Each structure stands twice: as C-alpha cells, then as structure tokens.
C-alpha cells in the first residue's frame, strides 16, 4: 500500500470531481460505504454537504474515516 496520495474520481451531485487520498484512507472509506450499504459517491456527497467549507474534500473524508473508527472503538 502506498503512503502517497492518489487521485480518485467521484461524482458529487451529478458533477465529476477528484480527490487525492492515500490507499489506506480510500480503502477504509470504501469499506465504510460497503458496511453502510451505500454507494461511495452517495457517502462522499453526504460528507461534502456536511463539511466546513474551509477544509477540502480530502481532509473531510480523512476526518470522517478517523471519526468513524474512533467511534467504533468506543463501543468495544
């Protein structure tokens, strides 16, 4: 797995966009979408709509993944 961010394509609200994420964050993001049984574009659109506009989409996705797993650990 590469530690260097790679460009990934997403469609948000009908518009193509790209986000640069490391393999680990991308895989975790895809795993979360699968666990929630929603498409990655739908999950990304939700995160995009909820994010602080001062931060970029990649940062919002990383924070979402981190928060998701921190919350999961609290319920162990």
C-alpha positions as CSV (number, residue, x, y, z in Angstrom):
1,X,0.0,0.0,0.0
2,X,1.3,3.4,-1.0
3,X,1.5,6.2,1.6
4,X,1.5,8.7,-1.2
5,X,-2.0,10.2,-2.1
6,X,-3.5,9.1,-5.4
7,X,-6.2,10.9,-7.4
8,X,-9.6,9.2,-7.2
9,X,-12.7,10.1,-9.2
10,X,-16.0,10.8,-7.6
11,X,-19.3,12.1,-8.8
12,X,-20.9,14.6,-6.4
13,X,-24.4,15.9,-7.1
14,X,-24.0,15.0,-10.7
15,X,-20.6,16.6,-11.2
16,X,-17.3,14.8,-11.7
17,X,-14.6,15.7,-9.2
18,X,-11.4,14.2,-7.9
19,X,-9.9,13.8,-4.5
20,X,-6.3,12.8,-3.5
21,X,-6.3,10.2,-0.8
22,X,-3.8,7.6,0.4
23,X,-4.6,3.9,-0.3
24,X,-5.4,3.2,3.4
25,X,-7.9,6.1,3.7
26,X,-9.5,5.2,0.3
27,X,-9.9,1.6,1.3
28,X,-11.3,2.5,4.7
29,X,-13.7,4.9,3.1
30,X,-14.9,2.2,0.6
31,X,-15.2,-0.3,3.5
32,X,-17.4,2.1,5.4
33,X,-19.7,2.7,2.4
34,X,-20.0,-1.0,1.9
35,X,-20.8,-1.6,5.6
36,X,-23.4,1.1,5.5
37,X,-24.7,-0.4,2.2
38,X,-24.5,2.9,0.3
39,X,-22.5,3.9,-2.8
40,X,-19.2,5.7,-2.3
41,X,-20.5,8.7,-4.3
42,X,-23.5,9.0,-2.0
43,X,-21.4,8.8,1.1
44,X,-18.9,11.4,-0.4
45,X,-21.8,13.7,-1.3
46,X,-23.1,13.5,2.3
47,X,-19.7,14.2,3.8
48,X,-19.2,17.1,1.3
49,X,-22.5,18.6,2.3
50,X,-21.7,18.4,6.0
51,X,-18.1,19.7,5.8
52,X,-16.8,23.1,6.9
53,X,-16.1,24.9,3.6
54,X,-12.7,26.0,4.9
55,X,-11.4,22.4,4.6
56,X,-11.0,20.5,1.4
57,X,-12.9,17.3,0.5
58,X,-9.9,15.1,1.0
59,X,-9.5,16.4,4.6
60,X,-13.2,15.9,5.2
61,X,-13.0,12.3,4.0
62,X,-10.0,11.5,6.2
63,X,-11.6,13.1,9.2
64,X,-14.8,11.1,8.5
65,X,-12.9,7.8,8.3
66,X,-11.0,8.6,11.5
67,X,-14.1,9.7,13.4
68,X,-15.9,6.6,12.2
69,X,-13.3,4.2,13.6
70,X,-12.8,6.2,16.8
71,X,-16.5,6.0,17.5
72,X,-16.5,2.3,16.7
73,X,-13.6,1.7,19.2
74,X,-15.6,3.5,21.9
75,X,-18.3,0.9,21.6
76,X,-15.9,-2.0,22.1
